[in-house]
Amino acid sequence: MDRDFILQYLKLEHLRGNSELTEIAEHSGMEFVKELLREYPSMRVLYVPTLQRNRELMLEVIRANKDKMSPIQLARKTGLSVKRVRLFLRELEMK
């Protein structure tokens, strides 16, 4: 997975489901949260979900790159399966 590629799309609204990370972002800034996610993809003291589990973030990454990359390339960049990328692409087409 290309963590830096995905993190460039991370916004505060993507952290809604994680009150700890939202609070950190509000107090220390999104760049600090991105650094945490880059360096500590999963911590024991503070639950940090994997980037692949953030559905809204993955949708945004795929939406932004669907015309630039194939499903296979998107799967490599996001760490998702090709099947999952294709499901997201179909979902985006429905919207």
C-alpha positions as CSV (number, residue, x, y, z in Angstrom):
1,M,0.0,0.0,0.0
2,D,1.2,3.5,-0.8
3,R,0.3,5.2,2.4
4,D,1.5,8.7,1.3
5,F,-0.7,8.5,-1.8
6,I,-3.8,7.8,0.3
7,L,-3.0,10.3,3.1
8,Q,-2.9,13.2,0.7
9,Y,-6.7,12.8,0.5
10,L,-7.4,12.5,4.2
11,K,-9.7,15.2,5.6
12,L,-11.2,15.9,9.0
13,E,-14.5,14.4,8.0
14,H,-12.8,11.1,7.3
15,L,-12.0,10.9,11.0
16,R,-15.6,11.1,12.2
17,G,-15.7,7.6,13.4
18,N,-12.6,8.0,15.6
19,S,-13.1,10.6,18.3
20,E,-9.5,10.3,19.5
21,L,-8.0,11.1,16.0
22,T,-10.6,13.8,15.5
23,E,-9.5,15.5,18.7
24,I,-5.9,15.2,17.8
25,A,-6.5,16.7,14.4
26,E,-8.5,19.6,15.9
27,H,-5.7,20.3,18.5
28,S,-2.6,19.4,16.6
29,G,-3.6,19.6,12.9
30,M,-4.2,17.2,10.1
31,E,-0.5,17.0,9.2
32,F,0.2,15.6,12.7
33,V,-2.6,13.0,12.3
34,K,-1.2,12.1,8.8
35,E,2.3,11.6,10.4
36,L,0.8,9.4,13.1
37,L,-0.9,7.3,10.4
38,R,2.2,7.2,8.3
39,E,4.5,6.1,11.2
40,Y,2.2,4.1,13.4
41,P,-0.4,2.4,11.1
42,S,-1.8,0.5,14.1
43,M,-1.2,1.5,17.8
44,R,-2.2,-0.5,20.8
45,V,-2.8,2.4,23.2
46,L,-4.8,4.5,20.7
47,Y,-6.9,2.5,18.2
48,V,-6.0,3.7,14.7
49,P,-8.0,1.9,12.0
50,T,-6.1,0.9,8.9
51,L,-6.5,3.3,6.0
52,Q,-8.2,0.6,4.0
53,R,-11.0,0.4,6.5
54,N,-11.9,4.1,6.1
55,R,-14.6,3.6,3.5
56,E,-15.2,7.3,2.7
57,L,-11.4,8.0,2.3
58,M,-11.1,5.0,-0.1
59,L,-14.1,6.2,-2.1
60,E,-12.5,9.7,-2.4
61,V,-9.1,8.3,-3.4
62,I,-10.8,6.0,-6.1
63,R,-13.1,8.8,-7.3
64,A,-10.1,11.2,-7.7
65,N,-8.0,8.6,-9.6
66,K,-10.5,6.4,-11.5
67,D,-9.8,8.1,-14.8
68,K,-6.0,8.0,-14.3
69,M,-5.4,4.5,-13.1
70,S,-6.7,1.0,-13.8
71,P,-8.5,-1.0,-11.1
72,I,-5.3,-3.1,-10.7
73,Q,-3.2,0.1,-10.2
74,L,-5.7,1.5,-7.7
75,A,-5.6,-1.8,-5.8
76,R,-1.8,-1.7,-5.6
77,K,-1.9,2.0,-4.5
78,T,-4.7,1.5,-1.9
79,G,-4.0,-1.9,-0.6
80,L,-7.5,-3.0,-1.5
81,S,-8.3,-6.1,-3.5
82,V,-9.1,-5.5,-7.2
83,K,-12.5,-6.9,-6.5
84,R,-13.1,-4.3,-3.8
85,V,-11.9,-1.5,-6.1
86,R,-14.3,-2.6,-8.7
87,L,-17.1,-2.6,-6.2
88,F,-16.2,1.0,-5.2
89,L,-16.1,2.0,-8.9
90,R,-19.6,0.5,-9.5
91,E,-20.8,2.4,-6.5
92,L,-19.4,5.6,-7.8
93,E,-21.0,5.0,-11.2
94,M,-24.4,4.7,-9.5
95,K,-24.1,8.1,-7.8
